[in-house]
């Protein structure tokens, strides 16, 4: 059986036949947020299916390309489409691209997602900086043998989201007169949206928003020493006493409408890293 490290090295070796460049900033684009890729001055892109050992996106709204280029004057590598636990992938497969990114020079990871709002002061279309998270996915990408060359057996997650970048993002939002929330993201496996009782429980646990991604990538990034910055677009309001059914089409519509605000913040943050 081929080890995870060998699989990573095979993927990196293939990518290195296309570029010898270093890309200090990695980006993960979530549901409905692929438009940020239009802001990247693209050098080239690779289909996930062409990269050895790379998973392939099965979600219709995730394009499945690894994009290399420049954003706000900085070299970036961006995932246009991510992988989810509910697709049937293992935690190791979900974070595989994050491991590969480190070998491409990534030191800072910017991660985005669409999520549901639990905090009653939030409204759909709001942007939230992820200040912390709660993992209820039922798995962890660090389970199994640990490679000490990657990171510690017991990494500390007391501050998984970079305080300095959170401060920078808040200043950028203020300068651009963009309303910004800051809160806790809780991850569940999905793919179904939660029940009223579950929303009440999640809010009682201290979560401000709920989603189906992000946490595994963040854990892997922190484990390998990559700085993390996370942003969410709140696409629906998960208030149990006034809950309405929502479709994926509605979620994507809200996400697309709010994306320019997130792109403004994201680009300015990248420019100042």
N, C-alpha and C positions, 0 to 999 in steps of 0.2 A: 504494500500500500504506500503510495507516494505521500510524503509528509507535507504539511501545510507550507513549511519554509521552502521546500523544493518547488511547490506550485507557484509560490510568490516569485521566486527567482526566475522561473520559466516565463512568467508574465512580464516581469521587468526586462528580461533579456530581449523579448520580442519588441517591447516598446522602445528599447534602446537602439534597435535597428532603424527606428524612425527619427529619433532625436537623441542628442547627447546633452541637451539643455537641462538646467535645473529650474524647477518650478516651486518657489517657496510657499505659494498659497494654493490650497486645495479647496474646492467648492463642491457641495452636494446639493443638487437642485431637487426639490420635492414636488408633490402633486400640483400641477397647474403653474409651476414656477419656472418652467423651462425657458421662458422669455428672457430671463436674465442672460442666457447664453447669447442673445442677440447683441448684447453690449460688449462681448468679448471680441477682440480683433484676433480672428482664428488663424493659427498657423496651419493646423491640420486637425483632423478628428479620426477616431478609430471606433468602429462598431464593436460593442462588447463581444459579439459572436466571433470576432476575428482575433481576440486576445486570448492566448492560452489560459485555460482554467478559470476564466472570468464567468461569473453567472450571467444570465440574460434576463432582462426585464420582461415580466409577463403582464404587467399592468399597462393598459391601453394608453394611458396618458404619459407614460415614461418612455422616452425615445430610445434610450439604450446606446448612448455615444459617450466616449471619453474625449473631451475637447481640450486642446492645447492652444494657448495664445496669451494675449495681454489684456488686462482689465485695469483701467485707471493707472496705466503706466507700470503695472506689476505683472510678472510672469505668473500665469495660473494654469492649473489643470482642473477641469470641471467635469463632474458626473452629471450628464443630462439623463436623469433616470436613476433611481436607487432600487434596492432590493428589500423585501419585507418578509418577516417571519411567516405571515399568513400565506405567502406564495409557496410555502413548503421548503424554503431554504433553511439550512442550518445557520446558527449564529456565526460560525466561522466563515461561511460563504457570504453572509451579509456584510461582514467587515473586511472581506478580502481586498476590495479596492482601497480601503483606508491603509491597509498594510502596504500595498503596492505604492501608494502615493508617497509614503515616507521615503522609499527608495528613489523617488523621482525628485527629492529635495524639499518636499512639503514640510514646513515647520508650523504653519498656522492653517487650521481647517475651519472654513465657514460653512455652516450647515443650515439648511432651510427646510421648512415643512408647512403643510396646511393642517389645521387642527380645529377642534371644537372648543368653544369657550364655556368654561364652568363658572368663572368668576362673574357674579351678576353685574359688575360695573363694566365688563367688556361687551363690545358689540361686534357683529360680523363686519369684516373689513378692517378691523384694528390690526396693528402690528405689535407683536410682543417680543421683547428680548428674553431669551431663556436664561434665567438666573440660576436654576437648579432643576433637578428632575427626580422622578420616582419611577423605578423599574418594576412594572407588573406584567412584563412580557412572559414570564415563566422560564426565562433562560438568560444566559450571560456568555458573551463570546470568550471569556477567559477561563471557562470550565475546561478542564483537561490539562495535559502537560504544559508547563510554562517554559518558554525560551528566555533565559535570563539576558540574552543579547538584545531582546526586544524590550523587556520591561520587568518590573518587580512581580513576584508571585502575588503580592498583596498591595496593589497600587492604592493610593489614598485619593478618594474622590470628595474631599472636603470643599473643593472649589473647582469643579470640572469645567466651568465656563469662565474664561479669562476675565478677571475683574478690570484689568486695564482696558480691554476692548469694550466691555460693557459701558464703562465710563465714556470712552470715545464715541460710541454709538449714540449715547444719550445726548452728548454735545452736538453731534451731527444733526440729530432729529430736532433739537431746539433751534439750531441755526437755520434749518429748513422749514420750521413751523409745522412739523409733522407730529401728530399725536402718537405717543409711544407708551405701551404698557411694558411692565417687567414682572415676570412671575415664574411659576413652577409648571413644568411640562410633565405629565404622567403618560406612560406608554403602556398600552394593552395590545394584545396580539391582533385583534380584529379577525376577519374583515367586516363583521357586522358592527353597526353602530350600537352604542350602549342603551340599556333600558333606563327608565326613569329612576329606578331604585339604584342602579349602578352609578348614575350621575350624582345622586345624593351621596353615595359612599365615597366617590372620588373627590368630591368637594370637601367632605368631612376629613379626608386624609391630608388636605392641604394643597390640592392641585388647583391651578388656575385654568389650565387647558388640558385637553386629552388628545392623543394621537396614536399612531400605529408604527412609528419609526423612530429614528434619531438616536435613541438611547444606546443601542448596541455600537453604533459608529463612534459615539462620544466616549464610551468606555474604552474601546480599542485605541482611540486617539490619545486619551489620557495615559493609558498603559504604555504607549510607545513614546511618550514625551512630546506629543503634538499639542500646541495651544489650540483652544476651541472657542469659537464664537457661534452662537445659535440664534436664529430668528424664526418666528412663526407668524403666519397669517391666519387670523381667526375667521373661519369660513362659515360657521354656523353657531347658533346659540343653544347650548345644552342645559336649559333651565327646566328642571323636571316639572314644575308647576305650570309651565306654559310651553310644553314641548310640542314641536311640530315635526312631521316627517320631512326628511331632506334627501335629495337625490345627489348622485355624484356630479351630474350636470350643473346643479345649482352651486355645489361646492367649488367646482372649477371656474364657474362664472365669477363668483365673489373673489376667488384667488387671482384671476386674471385682472379684475378691476383694481385690486389693492396692490398688485405687483409693482407698479411704477414707484410707489412710496418706498417699498422695500428695496428696490433697485437703487434709488437715490441714496438711501442710508448705506447700503452694502458697498456701493462704489466709493463713497467718501471714506468709509472705514478702510477699505483696501488701499486707497490712495495714501492713507496716513499710517499704514503699518510699516 
